[in-house]
Amino acid sequence: MERSASIERKTNETNIKLDFSVDGEGKASIETAVPFMTHMLDLFTKHGKFDMTIDAKGDTEIDDHHTTEDIGICLGQALSQALGDKRGIKRYGNAFVPMDEALAQVVIDLSNRPAFEIRADFPSQKVGTFDTELIHEFLWKFALEARMNLHVIVHYGHNTHHIIEAIFKALGRALDEATMIDPRVKGIPSTKGML
């Protein structure tokens, strides 16, 4: 069964087309008007071994907020659709990723109950022209629309770019683990019988 989905979202602020495949090879074709997010999403795709295509346009003449947030919404919706009832998946994922002096951990439960926690201090408010507070917006909207528990812990680091890069690599790897099919799992991975 192919676990993939396509999402289109068009508002007065953004126009996004996103194709996502859980069982990929790490291939990314990502065009956004937010270069730093393009870089982070490329890393996420590569390290999660997903395949993803994004064509995102937005009102970046105002700032990067709407485009970043709406990509998170679309990605979460695509993941939720691609996984369906989540039959046979591992459900939980955990990854530690170092990036030079920074160490990030991401823990995921594909529980169908959205929750988001982040423990991270970004030393700089910007990386290039990108507002680092938008990382929270992206991750929270992704978790909400994917209906997952997403916990992000930055254990240490002092270069903001390195910290965020470690987060996105860990996000890809933790999600790869959580979405893997485990042949020992019969049906839905929950005592409730559904997620």
N, C-alpha and C positions, 0 to 999 in steps of 0.2 A: 504494500500500500504506500503510495507516494504521500509523504507528509509535507505539503507545501500549501501556500496561500498567496493570493494577490489582493492588495488593498489599494483603493483610490480614495483620496480625501481632498476635496476642493472647497475652500472657504474664501471669504473676502481677503484673507491674509496669506493663505498658502495654497499650493497646488502640488500634491504629492502622489506619486505612483510608486508602489513598493511590491516587489516579488520576493518571497522568502521560502527557502527550502531547508528543513531541519537536517535532512540526510544529504549533505553536500560534500564538497571538497575544499571549502574555504575560498571559493571564487566570489569576488566582489566587483560590481560595476556600480559605483556610487557617485552621483553628481548632486551636490547640494550647493546652496549659496553660502554655506558656512564651512569654510575649509577645515577648521579644527575638528568639527563633528564628522566631516567626511573621513578624516584621518582616523578618528577613534572608531567609527563604524567599520572601516576597513580592517582594523586590528581585531575587533569583536568577531567579524565574519571569519577571518583567517584562523583565529585561535579556537573558535567554536566549531570549525569545520562545517559551517553552514554555506549555502549559496544565497547571495542577496543582490538584488538590483534595486537601486533607488534613484528616482528622478524627482528632486524636490526644489521647488521654487517658492520664494516667500518675500515678505516685505522687509528684507534685511537693510533697506535704507533707513528703517526705524531702528531696529536692532535685530539680534539673532533669536530672540525669545520665541516668537510664534513658530518659526521653522523648526527649531530644536525640539520644542514641546510636541509639535504635531508629528514629527518623525517618531518620537517615542510612542505616541498614540497608535500610529499605523503599525509600527513594529510589534507592539503588544497585541493588537488585534490579529495580525498575521500569525504570530506564534500560537495564540489561542485557537484560531481556526485550523491551523496545520496539525495541532495535536489532538483535536477532536475530544473524545471522551477520555483520552490519556491511557487507554488500555495497554498494559504491558510495559509501561515506562518505569524507570528507576524512581522517579519523582523527586528525589533529593539530589542536590549537587553542591560541592564545596571545592573551592580552589584558592590556593595561595599563589600569588605571582609577584616576584621581585622585579623592579625596574631600576637598575642602578642602586641608589641609596634608599629607594622607596619600597615598601612592602604592603600589598593590598590583599584582602581576603574577601571573597564573595560567597555567600551561602544562600541557596535557593530551595524553596519547597513549592512545587507546582500544585498547590493545594486547592485551587479555585477560590481562595480567600485572599484578596489583595491586602498586603501589608508591606510597608517600606520603612527601613531604619538605616541610617547612615551615620557612621562615626568617622568623620574626616575633617581635617583642617587644611584648607588650601592657603599656603603662605601668600599667594598673589591673587588679587581680584580679577586679573586678566591673564590669559595666555595669548599673546598677540593681541588681536582685537576681540577675542572671545571672552565673555563674562563667565567666570568659573561657577557662579551661583546657578547657571543653567544646567550644570551636571545634575543637580538635585531635581530640577524640573523634568529633565529627560528620564532619569531613572524612576522617579515616582510615577510618571505617566505610563512608562513601559510596564512597571509592576502592576499598576491598576488595570490596564487594558488586557494584560496577559493573565490577570487574576492569580498572581503568585505572591508568595512571601519572598521578599528580596532584602537581604541584609548585607551591607557593605561596611567593612571595617578597614581603615587605613592604620596599620600598626605604627608606621613611622615614615618619614620622608621630608625633604625640605625643598625639592624642586617641584613646582606645581604641575608642570607638564609630565614629569615622571610619575607623580602620584596618580593623575587622571589616566595616564596610559596603563599603569598597573591595574587600575580598576576595570577598564574595558577589556583587557586581556583576561583577567580573572572572571569577569562576567561571561565572556564567551566560553571559557573552559568549564565553569560551574554549570552553565546551561547545557552544554554538550553532555555532561555527565547526567544531569537530571532528565534529559529527554531520551537517553539511550534506552533501547528495548532490552529488557532483562528476561531471558527465556524462563527464569524461575518464577517470574510474576505471572500469575494466572488471573486474567481479567483486570479489574480496576485496583490500583495499589492503595486501598483504603479499607478499613474494617467496616466503614459505612456502606460499602458497595457502590459508591459513587464519589466523585470529586466535584 
